[in-house]
Amino acid sequence: MIEMINNLQPHFLWVGIGAPKQEKWIAAHLARVNVPAQVDVGAAYDFHTGHVNRAPVWMQKTGLK
């Protein structure tokens, strides 16, 4: 997978495999992955695809996400 990522030469790598796996994966492969920005996105994919509902807006605005 590292070779495939490096061959594609992306500017951003979005890692969404769940916490804390995504953070551990980025840390373990940081030296080998040649991507300027690596971002752990948590459940963002689930929210955007509609697989998981987000908290109501009033909760989001008060920091109770």
C-alpha positions as CSV (number, residue, x, y, z in Angstrom):
1,M,0.0,0.0,0.0
2,I,2.9,2.4,0.8
3,E,4.4,1.9,-2.6
4,M,1.0,2.5,-4.3
5,I,0.5,5.7,-2.3
6,N,4.0,7.0,-3.1
7,N,3.6,6.1,-6.9
8,L,0.4,8.2,-7.0
9,Q,2.2,11.2,-5.6
10,P,-0.8,12.7,-3.8
11,H,-0.6,16.1,-2.1
12,F,-2.9,14.9,0.7
13,L,-3.5,11.5,2.3
14,W,-6.9,11.1,4.1
15,V,-6.8,8.2,6.5
16,G,-10.2,7.1,7.8
17,I,-9.9,3.7,9.5
18,G,-11.2,4.7,12.9
19,A,-9.5,6.0,16.0
20,P,-7.0,5.1,17.3
21,K,-6.0,2.9,14.3
22,Q,-5.7,5.8,11.9
23,E,-3.4,7.8,14.2
24,K,-1.2,4.7,14.8
25,W,-1.1,3.9,11.1
26,I,0.1,7.5,10.2
27,A,2.7,7.4,13.0
28,A,4.0,4.0,12.0
29,H,4.3,4.9,8.3
30,L,5.2,8.6,8.5
31,A,8.8,8.1,7.4
32,R,7.9,5.9,4.4
33,V,4.9,7.7,3.0
34,N,6.0,10.6,0.8
35,V,2.9,12.8,1.1
36,P,3.2,16.4,2.3
37,A,0.0,16.2,4.4
38,Q,-1.5,13.2,6.1
39,V,-4.8,13.8,7.8
40,D,-6.8,11.4,10.0
41,V,-10.5,12.0,9.2
42,G,-12.2,9.8,11.7
43,A,-15.9,9.3,11.0
44,A,-16.0,12.1,8.3
45,Y,-16.6,9.5,5.5
46,D,-19.4,7.9,7.5
47,F,-21.1,11.3,8.1
48,H,-20.7,12.4,4.4
49,T,-22.0,9.1,3.0
50,G,-25.0,9.1,5.4
51,H,-24.0,5.9,7.1
52,V,-23.9,7.7,10.5
53,N,-26.1,10.6,11.5
54,R,-24.4,13.6,12.9
55,A,-25.4,15.2,16.2
56,P,-28.2,17.8,16.1
57,V,-26.9,21.3,15.2
58,W,-27.5,22.7,18.7
59,M,-25.2,20.0,20.1
60,Q,-22.6,20.7,17.4
61,K,-22.6,24.4,18.2
62,T,-22.1,23.8,21.9
63,G,-19.2,21.4,21.3
64,L,-21.2,18.3,22.2
65,K,-20.4,16.5,18.9
